[in-house]
Amino acid sequence: MQLNIALEQRKGPAVWSYRWREPGPDGKPVRHRIIVGSVEQFPTETSVQEALTGIIREINSRDIRIQVTSMTLRQLVDHYRQRELALNDDFSNPQFVLGNDDKHYTTIQTYEGILRNWILPRWGTYLLSDIKTVEVELWLKNLRRRGILSTRLAYGTRAKIRAVMKTLFNHAQRYELFDRNPIALVPQRGRRRKLPEILTVEDLKHLLAVLEPREFVMVSQLLLRQMRRRPLQVARTFRGWSLLAK
């Protein structure tokens, strides 16, 4: 198998490409190519090689010498980024991305934020085989808001972090990079801290009576749309009422 990393010049930032050959169904060599990222993301070829660890492992997954080795969570994240979070080929259109799930640009940014701020700082250097269910459960349970150590992270945020970790290990299993998912047994629920109040007919009358014309039209349209599909919930704030879709 021949492997090759090359720097390609483009209108925007230059990008790193990764090429290799492997035997096809008829035994003849088949060429493959992927875009790894721009020089802004990977300034040196060494950093590209580190990011490609998971992909090289996947390519060589039938080689017993590769199967007996392990990989870190950071290497798995690099592989996941290449396969699931990679922007489209020209790096210019933020609306759509390549990948099995066709993730939207905003979804990618959410995943990247969770990976960068929570998962990688804690687990990036761990081998996949060293990440244990109970240890992850205790870590999630005791997560604190950044800069406010006395306040636990919201249930919903912890649930999202758990979901991203579980997705990473599902990805590893799908590409045969690892044989189990230790996050699957981690209990984590996205519970509300406070139950919302339900709007009654009288509440709606009072709310509509105090609105300016523009806000009246906006709220009326929202009510008409939502009444067909789901009930509305309301939360009291210091400035008044705010509508929330259940």
Stockholm file with secondary structure:
# STOCKHOLM 1.0

chainA/1-246         MQLNIALEQRKGPAVWSYRWREPGPDGKPVRHRIIVGSVEQFPTETSVQEALTGIIREINSRDIRIQVTSMTLRQLVDHYRQRELALNDDFSNPQFVLGNDDKHYTTIQTYEGILRNWILPRWGTYLLSDIKTVEVELWLKNLRRRGILSTRLAYGTRAKIRAVMKTLFNHAQRYELFDRNPIALVPQRGRRRKLPEILTVEDLKHLLAVLEPREFVMVSQLLLRQMRRRPLQVARTFRGWSLLAK
#=GR chainA/1-246 SS CCEEEEEECCSSSCEEEEEEEEECTTSSEEEEEEEEEETTTCCSHHHHHHHTHHHHHHHTTTCHHHHTCCCBHHHHHHHHHHHHSCBCTTSCCCSCBCSTTCCCHHHHHHHHHHIIIIIHHHHTTSBGGGCCHHHHHHHHHTCEETTEEEEECCHHHHHHHHHHHHHHHHHHHHTTSCSCCTTTTCCCCCCCSSCCEECCHHHHHHHHHTSCHHHHHHHHHHHHHHHHHSCEEEEEETTEEEEEEC
#=GC SS_cons         CCEEEEEECCSSSCEEEEEEEEECTTSSEEEEEEEEEETTTCCSHHHHHHHTHHHHHHHTTTCHHHHTCCCBHHHHHHHHHHHHSCBCTTSCCCSCBCSTTCCCHHHHHHHHHHIIIIIHHHHTTSBGGGCCHHHHHHHHHTCEETTEEEEECCHHHHHHHHHHHHHHHHHHHHTTSCSCCTTTTCCCCCCCSSCCEECCHHHHHHHHHTSCHHHHHHHHHHHHHHHHHSCEEEEEETTEEEEEEC
//
